[in-house]
Amino acid sequence: FYLPLAVDTMLKEGQGTAKLLPCEDSWLGITYREEAPAVRLEILKLIEAGAYPKKLWSASNSTLNLVE
């Protein structure tokens, strides 16, 4: 599901509106497996800086294990 395409379609068909909000934060995403270690490192930095908790979800809801 490609969100920008869905929003574009809704706007063109008059089915909705969109409001863009400014944001100073960086975006992290993984397209290729090789990108995962760099993204993992950036997320760990955010955790260490206090931007995210060590446990974002309960163990039953997550398969993501960044911090032991």
C-alpha positions, 0 to 999 in steps of 0.5 A, a space after each residue: 500500500 503506497 500512501 502517497 498514491 492513495 492520498 493523491 487518488 482521493 484528492 483527484 476524485 474529490 473524496 478528501 482533503 489533506 493538510 501538510 504539517 511541517 516536521 524537522 525530524 528525519 524519516 527512516 525506512 527500509 527498502 532493501 535488506 542491506 539498509 536494515 543495520 543502518 536503520 537499526 542503529 539510528 533507532 537505537 540512537 533515538 532510544 538512547 536519546 530518550 526519543 523512544 522507550 526501549 519497549 514500544 510494544 508489548 512482547 505479544 504484539 511485536 517481533 522487532 527486537 532492537 534492545 535486549 
